[in-house]
Amino acid sequence: MKTARASKPQLMMEGTPGRDSKHYWVKVGLSNLDMFRTQYDFHVDPKTSEIFFLDRMVKEGPTAITLKQWREYYRSEAFNNKMHTYKKGKLVVVND
């Protein structure tokens, strides 16, 4: 988001708790020229206010991870934009 200064950072509610999900679904992204581009998807537990990130780089498919795990992932050069998996709550790069 720092590199797209002409765009406006925005937040959008995509879904609310109901039949299909027990969480709020929040999208964070950039908006310009009347178009919204999602950068991150978060889910928020309405009972605990705990935040989960939808990690799309998991080999097994999109996975909801804790905010702590998300911060660890994005601060680590070893995992950044590489396919990975989770073993016992820890990130492991997939080398296939």
Backbone as JSON Lines, residues from 0, in Angstrom:
{"i":0,"aa":"M","n":[0.82,-1.19,0.0],"ca":[0.0,0.0,0.0],"c":[0.86,1.26,0.0]}
{"i":1,"aa":"K","n":[2.08,1.12,0.5],"ca":[2.98,2.26,0.53],"c":[3.41,2.68,-0.86]}
{"i":2,"aa":"T","n":[3.46,1.74,-1.8],"ca":[3.95,2.05,-3.14],"c":[2.87,2.62,-4.06]}
{"i":3,"aa":"A","n":[1.63,2.55,-3.67],"ca":[0.51,3.04,-4.5],"c":[-0.08,4.29,-3.88]}
{"i":4,"aa":"R","n":[0.7,5.32,-3.77],"ca":[0.27,6.54,-3.09],"c":[-0.91,7.24,-3.74]}
{"i":5,"aa":"A","n":[-1.09,7.07,-5.05],"ca":[-2.22,7.72,-5.72],"c":[-3.54,7.02,-5.38]}
{"i":6,"aa":"S","n":[-3.45,5.79,-4.94],"ca":[-4.65,5.03,-4.56],"c":[-5.0,5.31,-3.11]}
{"i":7,"aa":"K","n":[-6.25,5.1,-2.79],"ca":[-6.72,5.35,-1.43],"c":[-6.91,4.02,-0.7]}
{"i":8,"aa":"P","n":[-6.24,3.81,0.43],"ca":[-6.49,2.61,1.22],"c":[-7.93,2.61,1.72]}
{"i":9,"aa":"Q","n":[-8.6,1.48,1.61],"ca":[-9.98,1.39,2.07],"c":[-10.24,0.04,2.71]}
{"i":10,"aa":"L","n":[-11.34,0.01,3.43],"ca":[-11.79,-1.17,4.14],"c":[-13.22,-1.42,3.7]}
{"i":11,"aa":"M","n":[-13.57,-2.69,3.44],"ca":[-14.91,-3.01,2.97],"c":[-15.42,-4.25,3.69]}
{"i":12,"aa":"M","n":[-16.65,-4.18,4.18],"ca":[-17.29,-5.35,4.78],"c":[-17.84,-6.22,3.65]}
{"i":13,"aa":"E","n":[-17.38,-7.45,3.59],"ca":[-17.83,-8.35,2.54],"c":[-18.91,-9.3,3.03]}
{"i":14,"aa":"G","n":[-18.89,-9.61,4.33],"ca":[-19.88,-10.53,4.85],"c":[-20.05,-10.38,6.35]}
{"i":15,"aa":"T","n":[-21.21,-10.79,6.83],"ca":[-21.51,-10.73,8.26],"c":[-21.83,-12.13,8.76]}
{"i":16,"aa":"P","n":[-21.75,-12.34,10.07],"ca":[-22.07,-13.66,10.61],"c":[-23.49,-14.07,10.22]}
{"i":17,"aa":"G","n":[-23.63,-15.33,9.88],"ca":[-24.94,-15.83,9.48],"c":[-24.87,-17.32,9.25]}
{"i":18,"aa":"R","n":[-25.67,-17.77,8.32],"ca":[-25.76,-19.18,8.02],"c":[-24.46,-19.77,7.46]}
{"i":19,"aa":"D","n":[-23.78,-19.02,6.6],"ca":[-22.59,-19.53,5.92],"c":[-21.29,-19.32,6.69]}
{"i":20,"aa":"S","n":[-21.27,-18.37,7.6],"ca":[-20.03,-18.06,8.33],"c":[-20.35,-17.54,9.72]}
{"i":21,"aa":"K","n":[-19.46,-17.82,10.66],"ca":[-19.67,-17.29,12.01],"c":[-18.87,-16.02,12.25]}
{"i":22,"aa":"H","n":[-18.17,-15.53,11.21],"ca":[-17.31,-14.35,11.34],"c":[-17.75,-13.21,10.42]}
{"i":23,"aa":"Y","n":[-17.27,-12.01,10.75],"ca":[-17.34,-10.9,9.81],"c":[-16.22,-11.1,8.8]}
{"i":24,"aa":"W","n":[-16.45,-10.75,7.54],"ca":[-15.42,-10.82,6.52],"c":[-15.09,-9.4,6.09]}
{"i":25,"aa":"V","n":[-13.83,-9.02,6.28],"ca":[-13.38,-7.66,5.99],"c":[-12.3,-7.71,4.92]}
{"i":26,"aa":"K","n":[-12.44,-6.86,3.91],"ca":[-11.42,-6.74,2.86],"c":[-10.71,-5.41,3.03]}
{"i":27,"aa":"V","n":[-9.39,-5.44,2.92],"ca":[-8.56,-4.23,2.97],"c":[-7.88,-4.13,1.61]}
{"i":28,"aa":"G","n":[-7.95,-2.95,1.01],"ca":[-7.35,-2.82,-0.3],"c":[-7.17,-1.38,-0.72]}
{"i":29,"aa":"L","n":[-6.98,-1.21,-2.01],"ca":[-6.75,0.11,-2.59],"c":[-7.88,0.44,-3.54]}
{"i":30,"aa":"S","n":[-8.21,1.71,-3.58],"ca":[-9.29,2.16,-4.45],"c":[-8.83,3.35,-5.27]}
{"i":31,"aa":"N","n":[-9.02,3.24,-6.55],"ca":[-8.83,4.38,-7.45],"c":[-9.63,4.12,-8.72]}
{"i":32,"aa":"L","n":[-9.98,5.18,-9.38],"ca":[-10.78,5.08,-10.6],"c":[-12.04,4.23,-10.39]}
{"i":33,"aa":"D","n":[-12.67,4.4,-9.25],"ca":[-13.9,3.68,-8.89],"c":[-13.75,2.16,-8.91]}
{"i":34,"aa":"M","n":[-12.54,1.67,-8.64],"ca":[-12.31,0.24,-8.6],"c":[-11.58,-0.11,-7.29]}
{"i":35,"aa":"F","n":[-12.05,-1.14,-6.61],"ca":[-11.45,-1.61,-5.37],"c":[-10.63,-2.85,-5.66]}
{"i":36,"aa":"R","n":[-9.36,-2.86,-5.23],"ca":[-8.49,-4.02,-5.39],"c":[-8.11,-4.55,-4.02]}
{"i":37,"aa":"T","n":[-8.53,-5.76,-3.72],"ca":[-8.28,-6.36,-2.42],"c":[-6.81,-6.71,-2.26]}
{"i":38,"aa":"Q","n":[-6.24,-6.32,-1.12],"ca":[-4.87,-6.68,-0.77],"c":[-4.86,-7.79,0.28]}
{"i":39,"aa":"Y","n":[-5.79,-7.7,1.24],"ca":[-5.86,-8.66,2.35],"c":[-7.32,-8.98,2.66]}
{"i":40,"aa":"D","n":[-7.56,-10.21,3.09],"ca":[-8.87,-10.64,3.59],"c":[-8.7,-11.01,5.05]}
{"i":41,"aa":"F","n":[-9.55,-10.45,5.9],"ca":[-9.53,-10.77,7.32],"c":[-10.9,-11.26,7.74]}
{"i":42,"aa":"H","n":[-10.94,-12.09,8.74],"ca":[-12.18,-12.54,9.36],"c":[-12.11,-12.15,10.83]}
{"i":43,"aa":"V","n":[-13.21,-11.66,11.38],"ca":[-13.25,-11.21,12.76],"c":[-14.33,-12.0,13.49]}
{"i":44,"aa":"D","n":[-13.95,-12.61,14.6],"ca":[-14.9,-13.35,15.44],"c":[-15.7,-12.32,16.23]}
{"i":45,"aa":"P","n":[-17.02,-12.26,16.06],"ca":[-17.82,-11.24,16.74],"c":[-17.9,-11.44,18.26]}
{"i":46,"aa":"K","n":[-17.66,-12.66,18.73],"ca":[-17.74,-12.92,20.17],"c":[-16.47,-12.54,20.91]}
{"i":47,"aa":"T","n":[-15.31,-12.77,20.27],"ca":[-14.03,-12.53,20.94],"c":[-13.24,-11.36,20.35]}
{"i":48,"aa":"S","n":[-13.67,-10.86,19.2],"ca":[-12.98,-9.82,18.43],"c":[-11.61,-10.29,17.92]}
{"i":49,"aa":"E","n":[-11.37,-11.6,17.95],"ca":[-10.12,-12.14,17.43],"c":[-10.11,-12.0,15.9]}
{"i":50,"aa":"I","n":[-8.95,-11.65,15.36],"ca":[-8.8,-11.41,13.92],"c":[-8.04,-12.58,13.3]}
{"i":51,"aa":"F","n":[-8.56,-13.05,12.17],"ca":[-7.93,-14.12,11.4],"c":[-7.65,-13.61,10.0]}
{"i":52,"aa":"F","n":[-6.51,-13.98,9.44],"ca":[-6.11,-13.62,8.09],"c":[-6.34,-14.8,7.17]}
{"i":53,"aa":"L","n":[-6.88,-14.56,5.98],"ca":[-7.07,-15.65,5.01],"c":[-5.79,-15.8,4.2]}
{"i":54,"aa":"D","n":[-5.01,-16.81,4.51],"ca":[-3.73,-17.08,3.86],"c":[-3.98,-17.9,2.61]}
{"i":55,"aa":"R","n":[-3.73,-17.32,1.44],"ca":[-3.99,-17.98,0.16],"c":[-2.77,-18.72,-0.39]}
{"i":56,"aa":"M","n":[-1.64,-18.67,0.29],"ca":[-0.41,-19.32,-0.18],"c":[-0.18,-20.67,0.49]}
{"i":57,"aa":"V","n":[-1.22,-21.25,1.06],"ca":[-1.11,-22.55,1.71],"c":[-1.35,-23.65,0.68]}
{"i":58,"aa":"K","n":[-0.46,-24.62,0.64],"ca":[-0.54,-25.71,-0.34],"c":[-1.91,-26.39,-0.32]}
{"i":59,"aa":"E","n":[-2.47,-26.59,0.85],"ca":[-3.74,-27.31,0.98],"c":[-4.95,-26.45,0.61]}
{"i":60,"aa":"G","n":[-4.74,-25.18,0.37],"ca":[-5.84,-24.27,0.02],"c":[-5.93,-23.13,1.03]}
{"i":61,"aa":"P","n":[-6.72,-22.09,0.71],"ca":[-6.84,-20.94,1.62],"c":[-7.16,-21.38,3.05]}
{"i":62,"aa":"T","n":[-6.41,-20.81,3.99],"ca":[-6.51,-21.2,5.39],"c":[-6.59,-19.97,6.28]}
{"i":63,"aa":"A","n":[-7.5,-19.97,7.23],"ca":[-7.58,-18.88,8.2],"c":[-6.52,-19.09,9.26]}
{"i":64,"aa":"I","n":[-5.66,-18.08,9.43],"ca":[-4.59,-18.16,10.43],"c":[-4.74,-17.0,11.4]}
{"i":65,"aa":"T","n":[-4.11,-17.11,12.55],"ca":[-4.2,-16.05,13.54],"c":[-3.41,-14.83,13.09]}
{"i":66,"aa":"L","n":[-3.72,-13.7,13.68],"ca":[-2.99,-12.47,13.36],"c":[-1.51,-12.62,13.71]}
{"i":67,"aa":"K","n":[-1.22,-13.34,14.8],"ca":[0.18,-13.58,15.19],"c":[0.91,-14.37,14.1]}
{"i":68,"aa":"Q","n":[0.28,-15.42,13.56],"ca":[0.88,-16.2,12.5],"c":[1.07,-15.35,11.24]}
{"i":69,"aa":"W","n":[0.09,-14.51,10.93],"ca":[0.17,-13.65,9.76],"c":[1.34,-12.68,9.85]}
{"i":70,"aa":"R","n":[1.51,-12.08,11.02],"ca":[2.63,-11.16,11.22],"c":[3.96,-11.88,11.07]}
{"i":71,"aa":"E","n":[4.06,-13.09,11.63],"ca":[5.28,-13.89,11.52],"c":[5.59,-14.18,10.05]}
{"i":72,"aa":"Y","n":[4.57,-14.54,9.29],"ca":[4.72,-14.88,7.88],"c":[5.19,-13.67,7.07]}
{"i":73,"aa":"Y","n":[4.54,-12.55,7.23],"ca":[4.87,-11.39,6.41],"c":[6.14,-10.67,6.83]}
{"i":74,"aa":"R","n":[6.63,-10.93,8.0],"ca":[7.89,-10.33,8.43],"c":[9.08,-11.23,8.12]}
{"i":75,"aa":"S","n":[8.83,-12.41,7.61],"ca":[9.89,-13.38,7.34],"c":[10.19,-13.44,5.85]}
{"i":76,"aa":"E","n":[11.44,-13.19,5.5],"ca":[11.87,-13.3,4.11],"c":[11.75,-14.75,3.62]}
{"i":77,"aa":"A","n":[11.91,-15.7,4.51],"ca":[11.89,-17.11,4.14],"c":[10.54,-17.54,3.57]}
{"i":78,"aa":"F","n":[9.45,-16.92,4.02],"ca":[8.12,-17.35,3.61],"c":[7.44,-16.42,2.62]}
{"i":79,"aa":"N","n":[7.92,-15.21,2.51],"ca":[7.23,-14.19,1.73],"c":[6.96,-14.64,0.29]}
{"i":80,"aa":"N","n":[5.67,-14.75,-0.04],"ca":[5.19,-15.13,-1.38],"c":[5.64,-16.51,-1.84]}
{"i":81,"aa":"K","n":[5.87,-17.42,-0.91],"ca":[6.21,-18.8,-1.25],"c":[5.12,-19.72,-0.73]}
{"i":82,"aa":"M","n":[4.83,-20.77,-1.5],"ca":[3.87,-21.75,-1.03],"c":[4.4,-22.38,0.25]}
{"i":83,"aa":"H","n":[3.49,-22.6,1.19],"ca":[3.89,-23.16,2.46],"c":[2.74,-23.99,3.03]}
{"i":84,"aa":"T","n":[3.0,-24.59,4.15],"ca":[1.99,-25.36,4.87],"c":[2.19,-25.08,6.35]}
{"i":85,"aa":"Y","n":[1.29,-25.57,7.16],"ca":[1.39,-25.4,8.61],"c":[1.53,-26.77,9.24]}
{"i":86,"aa":"K","n":[2.53,-26.89,10.1],"ca":[2.72,-28.12,10.87],"c":[2.84,-27.72,12.32]}
{"i":87,"aa":"K","n":[1.88,-28.18,13.12],"ca":[1.82,-27.87,14.56],"c":[1.83,-26.35,14.78]}
{"i":88,"aa":"G","n":[1.11,-25.63,13.91],"ca":[0.99,-24.18,14.07],"c":[2.16,-23.37,13.56]}
{"i":89,"aa":"K","n":[3.17,-24.03,12.98],"ca":[4.35,-23.34,12.46],"c":[4.34,-23.37,10.93]}
{"i":90,"aa":"L","n":[4.84,-22.31,10.33],"ca":[4.95,-22.23,8.88],"c":[6.13,-23.04,8.37]}
{"i":91,"aa":"V","n":[5.91,-23.79,7.28],"ca":[6.97,-24.58,6.67],"c":[6.87,-24.37,5.17]}
{"i":92,"aa":"V","n":[7.98,-23.94,4.52],"ca":[8.0,-23.74,3.08],"c":[7.89,-25.07,2.38]}
{"i":93,"aa":"V","n":[7.1,-25.11,1.3],"ca":[6.92,-26.32,0.5],"c":[7.91,-26.26,-0.65]}
{"i":94,"aa":"N","n":[8.75,-27.26,-0.75],"ca":[9.77,-27.3,-1.81],"c":[9.45,-28.38,-2.82]}
{"i":95,"aa":"D","n":[8.38,-28.22,-3.64],"ca":[8.15,-29.18,-4.72],"c":[8.11,-28.5,-6.03]}
